[in-house]
Structure formats: structure tokens, C-alpha cells
Amino acid sequence: MDYIAIAFAGFIILELSNVLVMYFFNETTIANGVGVFKNFIEQEDQGTKDLIRYLIYWVAGTKLIFMSLLLVIIIFGDQTMKQAAVLVLSASVGIFYLKMYPLVKKIELDGGITTKNYSRNLAIIIFIFILVFIGSFILSFI
């Protein structure tokens, strides 16, 4: 069984739902919607809102690139390629978390997030994915 491909497929499905939210429902409070951030909801300056939307679409586009590359690796990559890719993905998700979490936690503590325990829930989801990636790497040798 190709555990890494299964982990990648799960990640692609989760990220695809996030991309759809970011492109079509970006003001929602689910997935990667920015509706949880009071500063966005209360923002009255149209120029600032346009900049935020631009950044949302930029992030969504970047997620599409990563998902596309993972799909190519699932379909055409050999086991060594998948093992290397899952380690790199684990590291990149970890770095992403280490840079993002302190800011999200600060915004939450300052009362800028409407969803209770947003940073904790985000941390749990990211930690689970890193564990799944590392677990699939280990299982790929069995």
C-alpha cells in the first residue's frame, strides 16, 4: 500500500476545500475564510480590502501549485521521490506553522479573531498532518 500517496491525497482534498473557500467564499468563517478576523470584517477602506483579497488569491494560487505538484508526484513519482517529497512537505508545513502561529495567537489574544480557540485548532490540524506525513514516510519502508 502506498501510504505516502494516501497522505498526499488527503492533504490535496483538504487543501482543495481551502482553495475553493478562498476563491469563492473568502469572507466565510470556515476553512481558510478570513471572516474569522475582525479587522477584515470591520475594514472600511476599500483599498485595504482589495489588498487583502489579492493576498488571499495569491495564497490560493500557491496552494494550487503545491497540490498540482503533489498530484504529479502521486502519479509519476517513484518511491524515493515520494519519500523525499513527504519529508520536504513535512518540513515546509512545520516552517509555515512556526512563522504563522505566533501571529495568529497574538491576533487571537488581542480579540481579533471571532472563532473561539482558532489558533489551538489550527495548531492541532497542522500537527496531525505533520504526524501523518512522518508516519507515512516510516510506513513506506515496510
N, C-alpha and C positions, 0 to 999 in steps of 0.2 A: 504494500500500500504506500502511496506517495504522500506522506504526512505533510511535507512542505507545500506541495500543491494544494492540499486541503486547507492549510493555514493561509496560504496566499488567496485562495478563492474566498474564504471567509472574510479576509481583510478587504478584498475587492468589493464584495457585496456591501459591507459596512460603509466603505468609502463612497461607493456609488450612491447610496442613500444620502450621504452627506453632501455630495456634489449636486444631486437633484434639489435638495433643500437650498443650497447656496445659490443655485442659478434661478430657481423658480419661486421659492418661498423664504427668501433670506431674512425676513422680519419675524419669522416664527420663533418659538422658544424651544423647539425640538432640534435634535441633531446639531448641526453647526449653524443654526439660525442665530442671528445677532439680536433677536428680540429679548434675550435674557439680560442684555446690557442696557442699563437705564440711560447712559449717556447717548446711546444710539436712538433709543425711543424718544427721548426728550430733545434731541438735537433739532434745532430750528434752522440752522444755517444750511442752505441747500448745497453750497459748495463743499462743505464738510461731509454731508450725507453722500454726495456724489463720489468723493474720495474714498469713503468707507465702502461704498458699493463697488468701486473699481478694485479695491484691495480684496473684497470678497470674491469677485470674479477671477482675480489673479490667483488666489489660493485654490479656488475650484479648478481652474485650468491646470495648475501644478499637480493637484490630486489626480486629474485625468491622465496626465503624463505618467505618473507613478503607476497608476492602475494599468495603463496600456503596457508599460514595460513588464510589470508582473505577469500580465496575461501572456506576453511573448515568452517569458521565462517558463511559465507553466507548460506552454505548448511545445516550444522548441528547445528548451534548456535541458542539458543532461544533469545527472545527479550532482556532479561537482559544481556546476553553475548554480543550481538551486540552493545548495548548501552555502555557497559564498554569498548569494543574494539574500538569504534569510538572515545571515549574520550581519550583513551591511544594513538591512532593513531594521533589525533589532537595534543596532547602534544609532541609526538615524532617528528612529522613533524615540529612543532614550534621550538623545541630544535635544530633539524638539521639545520633549517634556521638561527637561531641565531648564531650558530657556523660557518656556511659556508658563509653567506652573507658578513661579513666584509672582509674576504679574497678574495672573488670574486670581490668585489667592489675595493679593493686595486689593484688587478691584472688589472682590467679594467682601473683604473685611471693611472696606470703605463704604459698603452699602450700594455698590454699583451694579450688582447682579440680582435679578429678581428671583431666580431659581435657588431654592434652599440647597445647600451642600453641593453646589455646582462643581467647585474645584475638587472636592473629595471624590465625587462620582467620576469626574474626568480622570483623576489620578488612578482610580480603580480600573477603569476601562483600559487605559494605556498600559498599566502594569500587567493586566491579564493578557493583552496582546503580546507584550514582550515575552511573557512566560510561555505563551502558545508558540511563538516563533522559536524560542530556545528549545522548548520541548520537541517541536517538530524537527529541529536540527539534530537533537540527540537521537530521536527515534529513527531518523533517516539512516543511521548506521546499523540498525537491527535488521 
